[in-house]
Amino acid sequence: MQLGESLEDYLECIYILHLQGKVRSIDVSKRLEVSKPSVNKAVNVLKEKNLLTQESYGDIRLTQAGIDMAKGILNRHLTITKFLKEILNVSDVNAETDACKIEHIISDETFNQMIKLLEK
């Protein structure tokens, strides 16, 4: 399932917050620096895709499918960041910024080659 850059960012953020405890819309809004209505719109789309649930104005909860997808997104992000820092010697700030962009467009082939290089 393809979500697109924005929804992937929301799902990744929700997963990270989920690992820390309860997830509220306001927390997502603050972390991503977006408006609460933007969070509500994204949450509704992710609910339609059965990636999360939310009772009216309640906590956001990931479904198992949401957890699985979010883990993949986060893994891709962390792997690309590590590759940029360790293999290309990119600064921490630029590695993080660039990984956020690259993670959405990278092919499986390129990503797998990154993993192979990191494992050497």
N, C-alpha and C positions, 0 to 999 in steps of 0.2 A: 504494500500500500504506500503510495506516494503522498506525502503531506504538503510539501512545499517548505521553503525556508522558514517562514514565520511560524507556522504550526509546529514544525520541528523544534524551533527555539522555545515555544511555549511548553511543549511536552518535556523537553530536556530540563527546563527550569522547574516544572512541577515535580519531576522525578527527583531532582536534587533536593528540593524542599521536602518531599515525601521521606527521603532518607533521614532528614533532620526532625521529623515529627509531622504534626498537622499541616495541611496546606490550605491556606485561605486565599481568596482572590486578591486581597490587599497585599499579601506577601509577594505574589506573582507580579503584581503591578509595580511594587517598589523595586524588586530585583531586576526586572526587565526595563524599568523606567518608561512604562506605558500607562495609559489611562485605565481606570477600572472598567469602563465600558468596552475597551479593546480586549481586556482579559475575558469579560463575560461573553463577547462574541466568539473568541477563540475557544473558550470552554464549551460553548454550545456546539461548535463544529466538531470538537474532539469527542463530545458526548454522542453525537450522531454517528461517529465512526466507531463507537463502542470502545474507546480508549480510556475513558474515565467516566465517573459518575459524580453527581453533586445534587444534594437535596436543595430545595429553594433556600438560597443564601447560606448554605451550610459549607462544610469542609469539602474540598475537592479530593476525590479518591480515584486512584488509577485502577483500572481493571488489569487482569493478568496480561492481556494483549497490550495494554498501555505500558505496563512495566517492561515487558519484553522489548517493545519498540524503543522505549526511552533508554533502556540499557544499551541497545545497539547504537543509538545516536550519541550517547555520552561516551561510549567506547571509541567511536570514530573520532570524536572531538579530542579526547585525551591522547589517542594514538597519533593523530596529526600534530598536536601540540608537541608531544614528545619527539616526533620525527624532526620537526622544525628546529627544536632546541638542541637535540643531541646530534643529529646528522648534519644539519645545515648551520648550526651555531647562531640561530636567530635569537634575538633578545627575548626575554620572557614576555614583555608587553606585546611585541610584534607577533610572536608565536601564538599567543592567545587570540589576538585580533584576527590574524590571518586564518587560524584554525576555524574560527567561527564562520568565516566565509567559505573556506575550502570544503568543510564537512558536508555542505549541501549539494555540491556539484561534482565531487570526486567520483570517478568510476570505481567499480569493484576491483578491476584489474590493477589500477594505480594504487588503491588502498592496500591491496594484498602485497604488492611489491614493497610498499613502505614497511609493512609488518615484517617481511622477510629481511629487509635491511636492518631493522631494529633488533631482530633476533640474532644477527651476526655479532 
